[in-house]
Structures are given as C-alpha cells and as structure tokens.
Amino acid sequence: MSGRLKLREFMVIASGGVPVFHYSFTGTKQLNDLLSGFLSAITSFASEFGERSVQSLSFKGSEILYEQAEKDTVFILLVDAGAPIHILRAVLRDLSRKFLTRYRETLGTPLVIKEVFEEFTAEVQRAASYYEAMLHVTASLGPFVVPEVNQRALELFRQSSDLLDEFHRTFPGGGRALEAIDNSATIKALAEDLGVEVETLIQVIEFLAIWGVVRLCRLCPRVRQDDERFDAFLDIIGLPERDYRLLRRARLLCNGNRSIEEIAERLNVAPERLYEVLTKLGNEVEWQKVEIAGLTRQ
C-alpha cells in the first residue's frame, strides 16, 4: 500500500470492458478481468439512471472506488478498508482527467495496445506522492488555521459542474462556508459565525484545500513589546495572576514564526486558553499568517 492513503491498485478499463492499464502499489495485482467486467456492467447500469459520479463497492478488508468517464472508460482504485475516501476521490478524478487528456484519441481507435499506456505509471506514482503529502498537510487542520481563497482555483471549481455537485452533495451547507471565508478569520471564528461545529467546518475546508480552492495558513502571534516594557504593560492592563504567568512564559515563543498550536504544546496548555489570553493584549500582538507548505497543486 502507499502510506496513509492505503492505495493498492489502479486500473483503467476501456469501452467493452477491456483493461488497458493496471498498476499495483504493492506489487501484487488482485483486480482481475472478471472483476473488471463486473464493474463495467455496474457502471453501465448506473449511467442509464444519470449517475456518473464516483461510486464505491465495499468488501471485507478493502474498498473499490470507480468512476465512469467519457468514451465509457472506467477508472478504478482498490484501497484498504478505512482509507481516506475524501482524498482518494480526488486522486481518482485527477488520474482519470490526466489519462483522458493524454490518451483520448488512442482510446477512440479500433485496436487499443496496452503498451501505449505504460508510461502513465510515472503519473500514477507522482499522484500518489502528491496526495500522500496533501494528507499530511490537511492533518494539521485545526481551529486556529486561517483558510484563504485561491480565486483562480475557485473560478475553475465553479466551472466544474460535477465537482461542484459533489461538493454540495457531500456538504449541504458548504456553499455558506465558502462564501464566509474572508482570508483573515480562523476556522474557529468562522464556525462560530456560521453556527456549526469546528469539526464539521474542518471537513469542508479540507475538501476545498484538496482541490486547491483554499490555501491553509497557520496563525502565528508576535508580541510587540520588548523585555523592558512588557512587565509594565501587563501591570497597566491589570491581568489576573494566572494570565500574567502564562504570558510571561509565552512571550519569547511568540515571535511570529510559531503557530498557536506549537506554542501551546510547548507550554503544555490548550491552544484555546493561550489564544484567549493573547487576545487580551489587543494591538500589542501582531497576528501573522504563515502558509502551510506542501499544497501546491500539480
């Protein structure tokens, strides 16, 4: 399998149920022609009812994701049970788009030669590496991450009816969440404004980040006061002793390079507690946004 994505195999079936590409991430190929024919029949049946989005079949210990695209081409991913389906849907859609872009004319010829498609192996491996890194990045999503809209990607997102339908189908309130992003509010603040749970909003933001619609930034505080003025300033604003002690410990760590979560972990306090105390300093704290690296879309 491929890391936390739990990928096992990727297969492409051309019109008529003929497998034209098959790659195994484990070195063992379990998907066979019989299963390929079965999946082809299932997707053909589903398409008669207008359903052409990503589908799945569950088996003991594994799951199959498949999508029927143009020219009756079927794209299949075999993954382990418990795999991150939300990201694997993006993997499957991405690979199907790239495969069709590269081989659309070849698939339309009367005689399809499998060897023509072998070079796509490198593309599959690149996709696996990219989305594995993406999974690592989105795992860092938390209440104090700031999402920023990528306008160009948003325009492309809105032009893709299939992807937009999937977004609204998966997240009925996702449209409101997308509109609420102002490039400055944290996920926690957005969730409060929208009246939803933070974890619910995180799932929406994660989906948008996977498709490049939003960038993710860590919120990193920097205390403006120097050593000589800091104690005097704290005396003036009259902080409770408990808050005072926490700020004394946190000040040197608040240099604009460390996130709220990182500082809180070092101090062994809850991020919410640290954020609450820092906001009492008002304009003496400069909140910097540091983009989380690793989500530059291919």
N, C-alpha and C positions, 0 to 999 in steps of 0.2 A: 504494500500500500504506500501511498505518498503522504507521509506525515499525518497531520491532524485532519487533512481533507479526506483521508481514508479512501482514496481512489484505488480501484483495482484494474478496471479495463475501460477502454473507449472503442466504440465500434461505429462504423458508418455503413448503412445498408442502402443500396441504390434501388431504383424502381424495379419491381418484380421480386424483391426480397433477396437480391444478390449482395453479399458482403463485399465491400471494396476496400475497406481499411479496418484494421484491428490492431490495437496496441494494448499491451499489458504492462501495468506499473509494477507488477510483482514477478513477472517472468513466467507466470502460468496463465493460460487462456482457458477460461471456463465458459464464456459465451460461445455457443456453437451455432451451426447453421439452423438447427431445429428451433432453438430459442429465437434466433433472428427472424425466422419465418413467422413464428408465433407473434412476436412483437409487431412485425409488419402488418399482420392481419388485424391486430388490436387497434393500431393507429389508423388503419384504413377504415375500420368500422367507426371509430370516434370521429374521423374527419367528416363523415356523412352527416353528423349532427352539428357541424360547425365548430368543433372543439379541436384546435390546433396548438394549444399551449403545451408547456412542459407537463408530462404525465409521469407517473411512477407506479412501480409494482414492488410489493414487499415480499421477501422470502425470509426464511429463518436465517438470521445472521447476515443478511445482505439486502440491498435495495437496488432497483434498476430505475434510473431516470431516462426518459426518452422524449424526443421531440421530432415531430414530422414537419419537414420544411418543404420548400418548393421542389418541383420535379419528383415528388413522392419519395424524397430522400429521408431516411430515418437516422437520427443520431442517438446513440445510447451510451450511458455511463453506468458501469457496475461499481457499486461502492459498498463498504461495510455498513452494517446497521449502526445507527447513531451518528452517521456522518452529518456535517453541517449543510443541510439541504439548501438553505438560502444562498450560500455561496456556490454550491455545486450547480444550481440553476444558472447562475451567471457564467460558470465555466462551460456548461453545455451550450448555452446560447452563443457565447463568444466563439467557441470552436466551430459550431455549425455555420456561423456567419463567415468566418475566415475560410472554412473549407469550401463553401459555395462560391465565395468571391474568387478563389483560386481555381476551382475545378468545374465551374458551372457549365462551360462549353463541353468539357470532357464527359461529364455525366450525361450530356444530351446525345452522345454518339451511339450508334447501334451496338458497337463492341467496346466494352469497358475492360481495360487491362489493369489489374491490381497494382502492378509495379509502378505505374504512373503516380500513384498516391503515396508511395513510401516516404517521400521527402517531407510529408506532413508530420512525421514523427517528431521532428525538431520543434514544430509549432505546438504540439501536444505537451512536450516536455517544458517548453517555455511557459505555457499557460499554467501548468501545474505549479511551477516555481513562483510565478507571479501571484496566483491566488493563495498559495500557501503563506507567502509574505503578507498578503492582504488580511488573511485570517488572524495573523499575529498582531497586525495593527489594530483591527477592529476590536480585538480582545481588550484593548486598553480603553475602550469607551467607558466613560463614567459621568457622573453628574456635573463635573466641572470641565468637561470638554466643550469647546465652542465650535459649532459647525458653521462653515462659510460656504455660500452657494457659488459654484462654478458656472457662470452664466452661459458660457458656450456649451458646456455639457448639459445644462438644463434645457437649452433650446433643442438639442438633439434628442434628449429624453422625451420631451413633449411631442416631438415629431414621430416617435416610435409608438404607434398605437398599441402594438402587442405588449410592449414593456410597460406602457402607461396603464393598460388594462390590468396587467399582473400586479402592479403597484397598488392600485385602488382595490383590487380584489383581495389582496393579502392584507392591506392596511386600510380599512374603510375610512378612517379619519386621517389618512396620510396626507391628503391634499391640504388640510388645515395646518398640519405640522410644517409642511414645506413652505407654505405662504408665511408662516410665523417666523422663519429663520431670518434674522436681521444682521447676521455676521458679527454680532457682539454679545448676544445673550448666551449663557451656558445652557446645557441640556436641562439642568435643574430649574433654571429660571423659565425656560420655555415650557417645561412640563407644568409648572405652577400656573403660568398664564393660560395654558390650554385646558387645565383641569384634568390631566391624565397622569398616570404613574410614570415615574422616571424610566423604569424598565421597559414599559410599553413604547415610550418615545425613543429609547435607545435602539430598539429593533427597527424602527422606521429610519433613523439616522444611519444605522448600519447598512440597510438596503440601499439608501441613496449614496453612501460612501463607496459601496461595492461598484456601483455604476458610474462613479466619478462625478456625480451631481453635486456632492458637497466635499469640501476639504475639512479635515479634522485638526483642530488646534488645541493644544494644552494651555490652560490658563496659568500663567506664571507671575506671581506677585513680586514686586520690588519695593522695599521700604525706602523712601527718600531720605529720611533723617539719618545723620551721622551719629557716631557714638556720643559726642558731647551734648547734642541737642535731644537725643532720644529720650533719656530719663526725664528731662524737664518737660518734654511734650506729653509724655504719659501722665505726669503729675497734673498737668493742666487739664487734660480731658477727664481725669478722675476715674480711671478704670478700676474695677473690682480687683482685689489682690490676685485672684485666680487667673483672670485675664492678663494681668500685668506680668505674672511669672511666665505664662505661655508666650507672650510677645517677646520677652527678654530672650527666651530660648530660640524663638523663631526668626528674630531679626536678621541675623547673619546668613541664615539659609535663604532668606527672601531676596535673592539677587537678580531676579528676572529670568533666570535660566532653569530654575526648578519649578515643577508643577505643584499645585496644591497637594495632590496625592503623594508626590515624592517627599515633600516637606513633612506632611502629616505622618508618613510612615517612619521617617527618621525620629520624629518627636514622640512616636507611639500614641498619637491622638487621632480621633476621627477627622477626616477631611472637612466634614460639615462644621465641626467645632472650630477648626482653625480658620475656615472661611468666615464664620460668624464673628470671630474676634478681629480678624484683619479688616473687615468692613467698618469696624468702629473707628479706624484711623482715618477714614474719609479720604481726602485727596493726598494724604501722606503715603498712600500705597498706589503705585503705578501698576496696573494690570496689563501685562504683556501677553500676546498670543504667539505661541511657537508652534508652527505646523508640524504635525506628526509625520515623519518621513516614511516613505515606502508605499504611497498610494498613487504614484504617477502612472496613469493608465497607459497601457500598451497601444 
